[in-house]
Amino acid sequence: MNANDFPVTLDALSALCKRRGFIFQSSEIYGGINGFWDYGPLGAELKRNIREAWWKAMVREREDVVGLDAAIIMHPRVWEASGHVGGFSDPMQSCRRCRKMFRADQVADQLRESAWLSSWTNAAASATQTDVKWDIEKAFRWLERKGSTEAPGLVARLAEAGGGRPTAEALKTLLESWNRSPETRPCPACGGELTPPRDFNLMFRTFIGALEDSSSQAYLRPETAQGIFANYLNVLDTGRVKVPFGIAQIGKAFRNEINPRNYTFRSREFEQMELEFFVRPGSDAEWHAYWVEERLKWYRSIGLPEGRLSRYVYAPNELAHYASACTDVMYRFPFGDQELEGIAARGDFDLRRHQEFSGKSMEYFDAEKNERYIPHVIEPSAGVDRIALAALCEAYREEWVPKEGGGEPKTAEPGRPPPAGYEPRTVLRLAPVLAPIKVAVFPLLKNRPELVEKSRAVYQPLRRRWSAFWDQTGAIGRRYRRQDEIGTPWCLTIDFQTLEDDTVTLRDRDTLRQERLPIAALGERIAAGLGEV
């Protein structure tokens, strides 16, 4: 996608998140640690709201799903049964010169952005003839999309265009390195020689007890799903559940990613929201289609629009050996379309493996049909951190707003000053259900005790029901701007008229409209805006 299609860059977003207390680099005072992030006061509220919205939709509003909170560290045999010990690895290559490591399947992609090929990029940018530039742009698009089977034709066209021979030679060199097998491609960082691909296990090891040897070795879980499968029998025995039913869990997971990237999108510590939905064998396709639609509906309900959401349906040759179907819910980030959630039809692979390794029967007895079977599983698995990042990207806006009120905000045009009577603002148009602060309360003047006292009387009942913010410092316009930047949907101002008739000014973040509203009607109005009534 074109970067101009998106209203925010990751640099601008990360600056806002640091400035306003959403996200901090972990261990920042010691220089940080790559792949780990801390969520500040507002970020913690945002993630909590995402978790609660998911739990409400997946558990509280359904009669066929129950919850679980399994331990992060489990018996090592769990991960042998799941296949993680033997197969949870990425093929890696390291450079013999600069010692950097790369995933073998990403080397070709990283070559496109490598520093040592910048001379070719500069040559492309300096080409003067239109036909040469057109061919270069076509080459870039085609390389990103397909590969290099048409390379000879592209190079020939560049060579035929007048004045394009040096660029053609550089492109030819690039294509030749691109075409090499993984064992012979150059290092994306320095152009040096890469080692042959070798497997690198992504699980974090730890030890239980006083001794650090193989007998005490354990793992930080790389996913939350196995805790559900390991507790399937316990839930079946105690939960009064019948197939079809689900077990939901939210929790931390850990993967030793070699190349954490794109801000918080790919991290080594992250949070998952997973459902394992157990179904009768043979009903997999029906239930898989159902959960794909349910999950897309939920994403729209938290403010991610249809236009930036898409689905990636796995081809048969892309599926895991045990899966009959898998669909990813994709979101268009500033860095491209990326997965927010995967919905997989996993068959009976997990329960059957745990039955084999534990010796415990995982069969379900259907009393109505008088038969036993191992249920099949549909697994919607989402990332809290990725959803938070998507929500922030979607919400970020740079706008021009009227200085004196009485008008709608306008989208800011990069590089241009605001028109007369307008001023710039940065706003997070978060869906109210996700907003860290739901309502802010302002006394018009902080040095008038009667206004402050009345404002506190309005503020206290609101904060007992929702997350509310008190601010009495600075001009009202400045206080509005601070709340706009953190995504607060509504601001209340208590003025002298409030003392006379018990009404307040309610200001809407997105439209900037202000209205007088009785204090007694505030709860109902905010609840309606949050979808609670």
N, C-alpha and C positions, 0 to 999 in steps of 0.2 A: 504494500500500500504506500501511497504518497504520504510523507511525514506531514505535509501541509493539511491533510485531511483531518488531523487530530489537533485539538485545541491546546495541548500541553506537551512539553518535553519532560523526560524523566529528571533532567537537571532542575527545571523549574519546580516540578512537583516535590522532589526530595528537599529542595531549599525551603519550601513552604512547610513540609512535614517536620523538618528540624526546627524551624522558627516557631511554629505553633504547638509543638509538643505531641505530634503524632508518632513519629518514628525516629529513633536514634541509632547510630552505629553501636553495636555491642562493644563494651570495654573501651569506649572512645578515649577516655583519659589516658589509656595505655597504648594508644595508636590504633585501636580497633582490632577486630578479628574477622577475617573474610568469611562470608556465608552465614553470619549470625546477626540478628537485629533485635533491638529492644523497642517496645512500644510504650510511649509516654502516656500521660494522663488521658489525652484525647484518643490516641491510638488504642489504648486498652478499652475505652468505652466503645469505639467503633467495632473492634473485634468481638466484644461481648454482645453487641447488638446483632452482629452477623450470626453468631452462634445461637442466640435466642430466637432469631427469626427462623433459622433452620430447624431448631428443636421444636418450635411451635408447629411448623408445617409438617415435620416428619414424625413427631411423636404425639404431641398434645392434641392435635386436631384429628388424629387417626385412632381407630380402635384395633388396628392390626399390627402395631409396632410398639415395642418396649425398649427401654434404654439400658445401657451398660456403661461401666467405667472400669476397664481392665487395667492391670499393672503395665507399666512401661517395660520392665524387665521380666521376661518369662523363661520357662525352662528351655535350654538350648535345643531340645528335641523338637520344640514347636517349629523352629526355623529350619530344621532338617526336613520335617514333614512338608513344610510349605514350599521347599525348594530354594529358599533364600541362601542357605549355607553353600549349596553346590552351584547355584545358577544365578545369584543376584550380583552380577558383575557387568562392567563395561570393558570392551577392548580399548586399551590405552596405548599411546605412543609417547615416548619422551625424546627430547632433542639431545643429541650427543654433545652439541656445542653449548647451548644456553641452559640446558637441563629442565626446560619447561615441559609440562605434560599436557596432552591433548587426547580427547576422545577420538578414536580412529574414524568414526563415522562423521565427525564434524570437521576434520582437517580441510577437506575440500571447500567447505563453506567459509572457514576462517581465512583461507588463502585470498579470498576476494577482498578482505579488509586488512590484509597484512601490510605492515609498514615497509617491508623490503620491496614491495611491488609499487610503491608510491610513484616511482619514476614513470611507470606506464600510465598511472592515473593522471599525473600532471601532463603527460604528453597528450592524453585524450582531451583534457580540459583546454589545452592551448591550440587544438586543431582549429583552423580557420574556415575550412570549406564546409558548407552545409551537409553535403553528401557524406563527408568523412564523419562529421559529428553524428549524423543519423545512424551510420553503421556502428559506431562505437556504442551508442545508446542501445541499439538493437542487440549488440553482443552482450552487454551487461544484462539486459532483461532475459535474454535467452539462456545465458549461463546460470542465472539464478533459478530459472524455471525447469530446465531440462538436463543440461550436461553439455557435451561438446561434439555430438555426432555431426553437426553441420559446420564444424570449425573450418575445414578447408574452403568452403564457399564464402564464408564471412571474410577470411583472410584475403582471398582472391579479390573480393569487391573492394576491400580497403586498399589493396595494392594498386588496383586500377584507377582509383580516384586520385586526381592530381594532387601532389604534395602530401600524400598520406603514407608514403612508404615507411618512414621511421616508426610511425604508430602501428602500422601493420606488422612490422617485425616484432615490436614489443608485445602485441596481442598474440602473435604466433607463439612466442616464448611462454606467455602466460597459459595459453591453451594446452601447450605440451605438458607443463607441470601439472595442470589441472587433470589431465587425462591419465596420469600415472596411477598405478595400483597403490593402495594404502601403504604397502611396504616401501615404496620408492618416492612418495611425495616429499617435497621439502618442508621444513619447519615453517609454519605461518609466522612465527615471531622473528626469526633471523635468517631463514633460508638454509639452515644447516641440515644435517642428516638425521632422520628420525629412526628410532629403533623399531623393529617389527611389533605389531600389535600384541599385547598380552593382557590377560584378564586382571581386573582390579576389583575386589569385592567392596561393595558400597556400604556395608554395615559397620557401625562403630562397635568395637569390642570393649568389654569391661570385665571385671573380675568380682566374684562374690566371695566374701570372707577374707581371711587374713593372707592366704597364699595366692600368688599370681602364677598359676600353672594351668595346664590344659583341663584339669579336673574342676577348676573353679571359673572357667571362662564362660561368659554370657554375652548378650548383645543388647544394645539399645534398639528398640523395635523400629524397623524401617517402614512399617505401616500399622494401622490400628486394627485392620481386618482380622488378623490371626487371633487376637484376643477374643473376638466375637466367636470365631469357629471353635476355639478351645473351650468356650463357655456354653456352646450350643446345648449340650445335654443338661447343664444346670438350669438354663432358662426354660428348656422344654419341661423339666420336672417341676419347676416352681412357679412359672409364669402364667399357667393356665392358658396356653396359646395353642392354636391349631393352624396347620398349613392351609392357606398361605399366611405367613406372618413374617415380621422383620425385627431385627435387633439393631439399634442405632447407637453410635458412639462418637464422641468428640474427644480428641486428645492429641498430644504431641507425638511426632515421629521424627526419625533422624536418618539422614543419608549422607555418606561421606562424599558429596559431590566434588569432582575434581575442579570444575569450573563454574562456581556460583556466579550468576550474572543477572542483568536487568533488574537492578535494585533488589527488591524483596521477592521477585518472582521465583527465582530458583535459589533456595537456601539449604543449608545443612541441617538446620533445626526448623521445623514447620509444624503446622497444626492441620489435622485432617478432620473432616466430618464424613463418616461412612455409614452406610446402611447395607446390611446383608439381609436380603429379602428371600425367604425360603419358599419355594413353589413346588407344585407337583410336577414330576418329569413329564415333558411333552407340552407344558404350558409356557415354556421359556420365551418363545417369540412374542406371545401376547403380552406377557408381563414386561418384557424388555421395552417394547413399544410404549407401553403405559408409562413406565418410569422416565423414559426420554421426554415425553410430553410434560409430565409433572415437573421435572426439573427445569425445563425451559420456562414453564409458567412461573416458577418460583423466582428465577433470575429476573424476569420482567417485573415481578412484584417488588423487588428491592432496587429498582431504578436503572437496570441495565437494559437498554432499548433493543428492540428486534433488529434494528439496522446494524448494530455492532456484534450481535450474537449470531453464531452459525453452528452447524453440526458437521463433524467429520465422521463419516461412516467408514469403518475399517473394511477394506477388501478382504476376501477369504484368505489370501496369502499373507495378510498383515496380522491376522488374529493369533493370539496365544494358542498353543496346541489344544488346550482344554476348553476354549471359548467358542460359542456358536455365533456370537454377535458382540460388537462393541461400538459405541458411539461416544465421541468426545463433544462436550459443549465448549465451543471456542468463543473467545472474546477478542475483538480487534484492539490490541494495545498500541501505544505509539511505536513499539518495536515489532509489530506484526500480529497476525492471528495466532493466539496461543491457547492451550487447554486450560480451562477452569475446572472441569470435572469429566470423569470418565464413567460411563454407564455400561457395564459388561455383563453378559450372560455367561457365567463361569461354570455352568453344569454342576456336577457333583464332585468336581476335582478336589476341593479343599476338605470337605467332610470325609471323602473316601481316603484321602492321604492321612488324615488324623486318625481315622479308624485303623488304618494299616499300621501306623507307627505307635499308637497308644494301646492297641488291642481292645478298645472300647467300641461297641457297636454304635454307629451313628444313624441307625435306621429309625424312621418315624412310623408309628402304627396308626393307620387310618381306621378308626373304629367303625365308621359308617360303611366303608367299602371292605372292611376286614382284610386289609393288606398292609404289607410293610415295604418301605422303600427309603432310599437315601434322597432327601430333597435336593433339588437343583437350586441354584442361587443367582439372583440378579443383584448386582452391586453398583449402586451410585456412590462414587467416591469423589469428594470435593476438597479443595484446599482453602482454609480460612484466609491465609495470608494472600493468596492469589485473588480471592474475591475482594478482600480489602483494597488491594492495589487497583483492581479493576474499578471498584466504586470510586476511589479517589481520582483515577484518571478520567472517568466519565463525568465526575462532578466539577472538575477544575474549569474555571472560566476567567478570562480577563475581559472586563466590560467597561463601558462608559456609562455613567449614571448621572441623572440631573442633579446639580448642586443643591437646588432648592426644592426638590421633590416635584411631584405632579407629572411624571412621565415614565415611560418604560425604559429599562436598560437596553443598551445597544452593544453588540459584539465589537470589541476593540479591534482596530485594524493595525497589525504590526507595523512599527516604524512611523506611525502617524500620531500627532497629538490629538486629544479629544476635541470635538467641536465646541463652539462657544456655549457656555452654560452647563457643560458636562465635566466630570472628573473621572479618573480611572478608579476601578476597584477590582480586587481579586476576590472571587467567591467560590465556595464549594457548594454546588447545587445537589447535595446529598439527598436521597430519599429520606423523608422525615423518620421513617422507621430505623434507619441506620445512623442518623445524625447523633454525634456524641452528646451534644447539649440540645435539648428540645426547645427550651425557652429561656430567654434572658430577661431580667427585670431591672429597669433603670429608674431611680428617682430623678426627676428633672434637675434638681439641685441638691448637692450633698450637704450644703451648709444650712438647709432648712429642716430642722428636726421633725416638723409635722409631715413633710414629704417622705423623709427617710422612714419614719415610724409606719406610715401607711404602706409604703413599698415593702417593708419587711412583713407586714400582715398579709400582703398579696403573695409574696415570695415563699413563705414557709409552707403553706399547704401545697403549692405547686411542686416544691422540691421533694416533698414526701411521696409524691406520686410519680414524678418524672425527674430526669436529670436536668437541673435548672442552674442558672448562673446569675450571680449578683454582681453588678458593676455600677459604681457611682462616680467613677473618675473620668474626667475629660468631657468635652462637648458631646452632645448626643450623636452627632454625625460620626465622630471618631469612634464612639462605642459601637455604632452600627457596623462600621467597617471591620472592627475586630471580630464581631460575631459572624459577619459574612465570610471572613477568611476561614473560620472553623466549621462553617456549614450549619449554623443555628437557624432553624426555619422561622422562628417567631421571636420578636422582641416586644416587650411591654414597657411603656413609659407612663409613670405616675406623675401627674402634674397638678396644678392648683384646681383644675376642674374636677379631678378625682375626689378632692376633699369635699366638693359640693354635691356631686351626684353619683359617686361610686362607679364611674366609668373610667376606662383606661384606653390609651392608644395602642392598638395592635398593628404591628408592621410586618408585612410578609417579605421574606428574604428574596424571593425570585421575582415578584412583580413590583416590589417597592410600595405597594398600596398600603395606606394607613386607614384605619377605621376606629371609631369609638365603640367600645363594647362594654357591657356591664360586667363587673367583676364576677358576679354570680354565674355568668355564661362562659367564663374562660375555660373551665374544665371540660365542658361539653365540646367547645370549639376545638381545643387541642386534641382531645381524644378522637374526634372525627377526622382531623388531619392526619392522625397516626393510624387510622383504620381500626380503631378500638371499639367503635360503636356502629 
